[in-house]
Amino acid sequence: MLSIYFVICHIINLFIMSHIDTINTNSWFVIANPTSGNRNFSKQWKEIQQLLKHKNLDYSFAFTQFSKHEIELVQDAIQKGFKNIISVGGDGTLHHVVNGIMMQRYVKSSDITIAVIPLGTGNDWIKTYAISKNIEKAIEYICQKKTYLQDIGILKTINQITYFNNVAGLGYDGYIVNKLNKLKRFGAIAYLLSGLAGLFLYKKTVFQIIFDGKIIEENCLMTLFGICKFSGGGMQFTENVKMNDGFLDITIAKNFNFLDIVLNIKKLYNGKIVHHRKIETYKTKQIKVIPLGVKPFIQADGELIDSGEVNVTIIEKAIRFVIP
C-alpha cells in the first residue's frame, strides 16, 4: 500500500510540474534591482509595468532585497517552471542573474532566455549588442523574440567559482571596481574617478600567465578575459570578439604608466588600444594567472569577486539572450 501511495504522489507531482511548465512557457519572471542607477526607480518601475501590460506580456516579478538576492530569486523561479527571465538593473544585476542560472540544476542553462531592461550606471554588456537604454525599446526587443545563444565564462579562485557574461580580469581593473563601489553615488563619472585613483595608487605586480602550452611572466597592469567588447564604462580592451565561438579573448596590458593612459585615452574607448606595443591579445579556451607578488583584486562584470590566483574557462553557447 505504501509503495502505491508513493507512485500516486509521484504521478501527481509530475502532473503539477508539467502544468506549471505549460503555464509559464511564454511567461516572464522579472527580477528588478531597486538600487540600480541613480534615477527614480519607482517611476521607472511604473513605466515598465504599464509597457509590459500594454504589450500583453504575461509576467511575475520580485525585487532584490539584499546583495546577490538575484541568485536565489532566479533559482526559485526556474524551479517553479519559468524559463524566461527579465533582468531589470545594471551589469551587476545581470551578473547575479547569470550566476543563478548557471548554478541551478533544474534545467539546462541553454534552455533559459534572459532579457535586459537596463537601469544601471555602466551597462557595459548591452553595448556589445547595441541594446537601447530606453525602457520602451528594451521591452519591444522582448516582443520581437530575437535571441542569441552566448558563451559564459567560469572563474575558479582558491575560494569560489563565479560565472561571467561580459568581461572579467585581475589587476588594475579589479582595483578600479573596488574603488568604484565607494564612488557609485557620483554616477557615470565614478568610472573616471576610480580610474584616475588607480593610476596613482595601484601597484603593478608580476603575473605568471599560463595557456596553450605558453608561460608568460610580465610586470602587468592587468590581464582581462573577454566574452563581449566593453568594460569599465565603455572601454574596449578586446579585439575581434565573437560571443559564441567558445574562446576567451585575452588582453594582457603590460607595464602601462600614467602617461601611456593619458596619451591613449581615445584608443581606450574606440578599441584601438589593443594595437599598442604594451598590449598583447590572444584567444584561448583556458587560462591560469598566478600573481607572483601582491595578490590583486579579481572582478567579473564589474563585480568584485576575490583576489589572487585564478583559473578561467568557458562554456560555449550557455545562455540565450534577447537582442535587437
Secondary structure as GFF3:
##gff-version 3
##sequence-region A 1 324
A	DSSP	alpha_helix	2	24	.	.	.	ID=ss1
A	DSSP	beta_strand	28	32	.	.	.	ID=ss2
A	DSSP	alpha_helix	41	54	.	.	.	ID=ss3
A	DSSP	beta_strand	59	63	.	.	.	ID=ss4
A	DSSP	alpha_helix	69	79	.	.	.	ID=ss5
A	DSSP	beta_strand	84	89	.	.	.	ID=ss6
A	DSSP	alpha_helix	91	103	.	.	.	ID=ss7
A	DSSP	three_ten_helix	109	111	.	.	.	ID=ss8
A	DSSP	beta_strand	113	118	.	.	.	ID=ss9
A	DSSP	alpha_helix	125	128	.	.	.	ID=ss10
A	DSSP	alpha_helix	135	144	.	.	.	ID=ss11
A	DSSP	beta_strand	147	156	.	.	.	ID=ss12
A	DSSP	beta_strand	161	164	.	.	.	ID=ss13
A	DSSP	beta_strand	167	171	.	.	.	ID=ss14
A	DSSP	alpha_helix	172	183	.	.	.	ID=ss15
A	DSSP	three_ten_helix	184	186	.	.	.	ID=ss16
A	DSSP	alpha_helix	189	201	.	.	.	ID=ss17
A	DSSP	beta_strand	205	211	.	.	.	ID=ss18
A	DSSP	beta_strand	214	220	.	.	.	ID=ss19
A	DSSP	beta_strand	222	226	.	.	.	ID=ss20
A	DSSP	beta_strand	230	231	.	.	.	ID=ss21
A	DSSP	beta_strand	235	236	.	.	.	ID=ss22
A	DSSP	beta_strand	248	253	.	.	.	ID=ss23
A	DSSP	alpha_helix	258	263	.	.	.	ID=ss24
A	DSSP	alpha_helix	265	270	.	.	.	ID=ss25
A	DSSP	three_ten_helix	272	275	.	.	.	ID=ss26
A	DSSP	beta_strand	279	284	.	.	.	ID=ss27
A	DSSP	beta_strand	286	291	.	.	.	ID=ss28
A	DSSP	beta_strand	297	300	.	.	.	ID=ss29
A	DSSP	beta_strand	303	307	.	.	.	ID=ss30
A	DSSP	beta_strand	310	322	.	.	.	ID=ss31
###
